[in-house]
Amino acid sequence: MDIEELRTFVEVADAGGVSPAALRLGVSKSIVSRRLMRLEAELGVQLLARSTRGAALTEAGATFRDHAARVCAEIDVARETILPEGELRGRLRIAAPLSFGPTHIAPVLAEMARRHPRLQIQACYSDHFVDLIAEGFDCAIRLGHLRDSNLVARCVGPVHGTVVASPGYIEAHGSPETPQELLAHQALMQGTEAWQLMDDGKVISVRPQGRFKADNGSALVAAAVAGLGIAYLPNGLIQEHLDSGALVPVMQRYPIPPAGAYVVRPAGQNPARKIRVLTELLIKYFEHAPHVSGAVPT
């Protein structure tokens, strides 16, 4: 039984179709289909019920999927065990935020690929929340305050943010001094999120309102510089504007509590060596470049 056929079946089962599985695996749909046909022929059972809307597991497929996933995981561990010390191979599929990833995470991934020429790296940059298991990611970089979940998280560095506005906005509308005054101002937001602030050592939450919303941190920076309102932003995205005076801190008596940058992965197994290596590289990166820490906290 071919390990690539097993791996392909698991990907199709988890992705819900041949097309998304082919994208995850980096191969053509025809290759995925041929692997599935060979596996089903060898087993003598139908594992997937295919339709124009995707592929659903049959009863036999649902039973076989968990066994196949465990076999693939064991093979990966075995391969890592016999590799020369420090060498990585296989595939690392990682999700990273669009507002931060291309500028700060991408160089770390490029260095990892340079050091390990047999490793395939597939990075997806998006500010949308991704489901690691359903979308087939080995791990993700998440920044800010983590929500409760069943994922395993490892902090790799601090994230610091500042409440800011443009001088033009302050001249026209004034500068809020307290969380209560903030509620009377235009806030630049991702959605309806609460802003966490420190008040005499305690964390408080406020829910400001605003007419300008964006799901991307860089877009909120641009809106703040344009004078559209007050923003709750990471230092890593706004430092150059703070240095130039295009943005200035407000509500400094109520700072944003420090958050973190995390590598998160599905629970239930020891992290693969490639995830451990990535985590170590990111820790070193944050230690030597603390000024870049930041993301829109959530």
N, C-alpha and C positions, 0 to 999 in steps of 0.2 A: 504494500500500500504506500503510495507516494505521499510524502509529507506536504508537498506543495498543493496536492489535491485536497488534503485535509484542511490546510490553512485557507485555501480558496473557499471551500465549503463554509467554514466558520465565518469568513468575511461576508459571504453572500447572506448567510443566515442573520448575522448581526445588522447588516446594512439594509436588508429587506429587498434586495434586487441585484441583478447582474451588473448594471451600469454603475451604481455607487460603489460596489465591491471592486470593480475594475479600476475605478478612480483611486480607491484606497491602495490597491496593490500596485498601481502603476503599470498595468498591462492592458491589452485590448479586451473588449467584451468577448470576442471569439475565443481567446485563450481561456478565459474564465468558463465559458460554456463547455469547451472541450474537456477541461479538468473535471467539471461536475458530471458530465456524461460518463467519463471513464470511472469515476468513483462510484457512481450509482450502478454501473454495469458490473463492477467488481463485487459490490455488496449484494447485488441482486434485489435491491429495493429502491423505491423512489423516495428521495430525501426532501425534495422541494417541489411544491406545486407552483408552476410558473404561469403568469398571466401578463397581460399588457400593463398592469399596474405594479408588477414587481414579482417577488417570489416569497411564498409563505412555507414554513416548515410543515411537513407532514408529521403524523404521529411518530413514525420511525425517525424522521429527521430531528424532531425535538429531543428524542432520547439520545440520538447519536451525537448531537451538537456538543453537549457538555463533555462527553468522552473525547471527542476530537479536539476540543479546546485544551483539555488537560494534556493530551499527547503533544500538541504543538508547544505548549509551555514547557513541558519536560524536555523536549528536543532542544528548545532554545537554551535552557539551562545547561544541558549537556554540551552543546556547542561552545557556550561561554567557558565552561570548565576546561576544555581541551585547547582553547586558543592560547597562543603565547601571551604571557603576562602583559596586560595593558592594551592588547589589541581588541578592537570591536568590529563586529560585522552584523549583517542583517539590516533591518529597517527601524528607524525611529520616526514616528509620526507624532508631531507636537503641535498644540494650539497655543497661540500667543496673542496678546491684545494688539490691535491695529494702531492704537495711539502711542504705543511704547515699543512694540516688538521690532519693527523694521529698523529702528535707530539703535536700539540697545540689546535686544535679544539676538537679532540676526548676526551681528559680529561674533557672538559667542558660538552660535551654531556653525558659522563658517570656520572658526578656529577648530571646532570639534571635528568637522569634516576633513580639514587639512591634516589633522593628527591621525585620523583613522580612515584611510582611503577605501577600505572595504565596507564602510558603513554608509547606508543610504539614509538621507535625512529628508523628510517631507514636512514642511512647516506651513501652517495655515494661520494667517493673520486676520483677526476679526475682533471687533468689540462686542459681538453677540456672545451670549453665554452658550457654551457648547456642552453637549452630553458626551463625555469621554467614551463611555461604553457603547452607546447607540451609534456614535459617529466614528468609532474605530480609532481613537487616539491612544497612544501609549501614555501620554502625560500632557499637562498643560501648565502654562505660566499664568498665575492669577495674582492680581495686585489689589491692595486695599485691605478691607476687612472681610474675611472669608465668611460666607454663609455656612450654617450647619449642613453637613452632608455626610454621605458614607464614603467619601474619598479620603485617602491618606495624604496629608499635606506636610511639606518640609519648608520652613522659612529659610530663604537664601539671602535676604537683605532687608533693610528698612525702607519704608516709603513715607516721605514727609510731604505735606501739602500746605497750602496757604489760601485764605480767602482774599480775593483780589478784585480790584475794579480799575478802570482807566481814570486818569486825572479828569478827563472830560465828563465822565459820568458823575464823579464826585462833585465837580463844580456845578453841574446842573441839578443834581438830586441830593447832594449831601452824602455823608459817610455814616453808616449805622455804627453805633457804639455797643449795642447789646443785641442778644438774640431776638428780643421782642421788637426792636427797631428794624431788624433785618426783614421781618415779615411784611413791612410796608414798602420794600424795595423789589425791583425786578431781579429775579434770580435766573441764572443760566444753568440749565439742568439737563440731565439725561432723560428723565421722566418725572416720576413723582417721589424720588428717593428722599430720605431724610438726611440732613447734614449733621454729623457728629462734631461736637465742640467740647473743649475742656473749660470747666467752670470751677475754679478753686480746687483743682485736682480731681474733680468728678466729670464723667462723660455725660453730656446731655444731648438730646436730639431735637432738632427743629425741622419743620417742614415748610420751607419758603415756597413762594409761587413765582411763576414767570411765564412770559409768552414765547420765549425762544428756547427750544429743546433740540438736542442732537445726541445721537448715540455714539459720538466720536469725540474724544478729548480735544483733538486738534481743532475741531470745529468750534468747540466752546471757547478755546483760547482766542480764536479769531473774533468771535462775537464779543468777548470781553475787551479786547484791544479796540474794537470798533465802538465801544461805549454803550453797548446794549444792556448791560446790567452787571450784577455782582456774581462772581464765579468761585467755586470751591474746587481748586485745581492742584495737581501735583507739581512740586518744584521742578521735576524733570522736564515738564512741558513748558513751564513759564519762566525759567531762570533768566533767559536772554531778555525777556520783556521786563522783568524786575530790574535787571542791570541797566537797561536803557531808559527806564522810567515810563515805558509805555503802559505798565501796570504797576499798581502800588498796593501794599497790604492794607487790609481794613480789619476791624474787630480784633486787634492784636491781643486784647485782654482775654479773648476766647479762641485760643489756637486750635487747630485741627489735631486730634490725638494721633500719635504715630501709628502707622499700619505696617504692612509687610509685603514683600514679594515672595510668592510661594511656588514650589513645584508640587503639583497635585497629580495623583495617579489613582487608578481603581484599587480598592482594598482587596484583601483575600490572598495576597501572594507577596513574596519578597520582591523588592524592586530589581529589575534587570540591571546588569552592570552598566548598560548604556545610559539608563536613567540616573544611576549613581554618579557616573562620570559627568553628565550634564549638570547635575546638582552641585558637584564640587567646583566646576568651572564657573557657574553662576555665583557661588559664594565668593570666590576669588575676585570676580568682576565687581561685585558690589563693594567688597572691601577696598578695592583700589579706585573706584569711581563712585563714591557716595553721593556726589552732587547730581547724579542722573536718576536717583531714586524717585519714582513717582508713577501714578496712574490715577485716573478718576476714581476716587474711593467709592465703594458701593456698600 
